[in-house]
Amino acid sequence: MNTAINYIKGDDIWVANLVGQHRLNRDEQGNPPIRYDAVAEGLEMVAEFALKMGATLHMTFSKQWLMQKYLDAAVIPFLKEVREN
């Protein structure tokens, strides 16, 4: 997967910019350019970074209801596993 994440350090905050799309326009079938598998992978990488830094995660999504299934499938199980070990 080619997930791009850029971490920016502020005074007392880290910001993670995650890119999970391919191209800018819809494909021939009319699908949007977002790659949900790349977003899920990127969220897992950001969760790992937050755990390493002892940070909390705060996210905003314009389509948060759509992203919830990817959080449930990738990030939340990962965090539960880390907490149990």
Order of alpha helices (4+ residues) and beta strands (2+ residues): beta-beta-alpha-alpha-alpha
